[in-house]
């Protein structure tokens, strides 16, 4: 019997020539496509088989994608990022890759290093798989990415927002031999519950060890999150504010050691409710009164409660509001029932103050510069592999302004000096005139401008002041301006950029800016895809993001129809990139 010839399928062989029948036989993919195009031409059993096969394939693909999306981020290594993208801001912090949202755990260590932690998904460009990202800076403009700081224990769980404190007196018992111990308190999120846990660090917050006794606070709720903790010296206790988010409750707890917590009181149903409360902040902040020369005089320290709502902001999506008031160690009482919004733009949320700044000095803050209505679909994800940016670092104090009273004064930290480069254009007499500057695409793409107006009459006031940032290539623009008469409105317009279209991307914003002492000013920073403006030195501020098809590279400042006695000065400055070798316009 002749030996049977076996085909060696482990090795590639010569391609067999297809017969006519082979050429006409449909492939498996063609069968599936044909089935969905006309399922009635197939026998019933075949329809069932095709349906089950297709459903199985879809479910399998979804399961694989979900598993990959929930992979933990890398441990002990710095994630690399390309900071040369055309949409990438240069003096605002953004993550190297993936998706970032709320800042949390911000503090300055005893060596003067500023630590920014943030909600971070290192494996995807949408929210989920939450870790704590980490970056450090000496000046809050030039950043160094650090390895991820905190990781979830299990796939599908999340390390939600929280805070970081220093424990120099070792109240926690974690630090018997050092005085610079760092403790993080965070919300641990699972499918069924949110509870509060601790992690501690011996190396200034670069690496953490989870506390074996976690959780330290659990109330059996799946909407119980975002703890903010501080040491209250008069009562020698730690104080925590935290949200029962969908009950519209800010709960206040106290503790001697960060481990055992006692409920003290609630701050409930205050201000704009939206659909839930998030990210509360309670802090002592300077109150400064405005002087006749426009300066601010320190009067005393008062208390401020910040809380963020999402969704349900007046412009849609997410926003932060604040309440001046008094705190006695267990109870916070607002000065009144007014709802005061911290930023009149649409892209400023979940802001917080850095812990361990000197007592009595202005507080330093950073906020998430986006909005939950569109943060997960902006084009930086597909085009450059990252999403979201943090606001400029700002100094903050409370003051009182004409008619409306309490205001949260906010302006760029250190007046931008760490990144201020050179004056590109200026005018000492911009009355009913204009100033143009082409700042090009070879630099960082970040520019600071200021318009100062004085001698404004109190009656029969007329005139406008405007600014426009535009692309010389596409004609796209972002602009704003002020009317000195009538209801004195200030406006912003991001509607003439064409790189992103979304029904929730509100394109026009305005506020009213009452004149005081015959003066008015606007200053702002544009940084490729984000604009922040500050009115009257920071008595009001706005943050907006935008995504042009071509980079904006010119700025035009102008005034018109001003009263004869009015005087105007203006200046435009370039800003250096905070990232090394990141000035390419790719």
Buried (B, 14 or more C-beta within 10 A) or exposed (E): EEEEEEEEEEEEEEEEEEEEEEEEEEEEEEBBEBBEEEEEEBEEEEBEEBEEBEEEEEEEEEEEEEEEBBEBBEEEEBBEBBBBBBBBBBBBBBBBBBBBBBBBBBBBBEEEBBBBBBBBBBBBBBBBBBBBBBBBBEBBBBBBBBBBBBBBEEEBBBBBBBBBBBBBEBBBEBBEEEEBBBBBBBBBBBEEBBBBBBBBBBEBBBBBEBBEEBBBBBBEBBBBBBBBBBBBEEEEBBBBBBBBBEBBBBBBBBBBBBBEBEEBBBBEEBBBEBEBBBBBBBBBBBBBEBEEEEEBEEEEBBBBBBBBBBBBBEBBBBBBBBBBBEBEBBEBEBEEEBBBBBBBBBBBBBBBBBBBBEEEEBBBBBBBBBBBBBBBBBBBBEBBBBBBBBBBBBBBBBBBBBEEEBBBBBBBBBEBEBBBBEEBBBBEEBBBBBBEBEBBBEBBBBBBBBBBBBBBBEEEBBBBBBBBBBBEEBEBBBBBBBBBBEEBEBBBBBBBBBBBEEEBBBBEBBBBBEBBBBBBBBBBBBBBBBBBBBBBBBBBBBBBBBBBBBBBBBBBBBBBEBBEEBBBBBBBBBBBBBBEEBBEBE
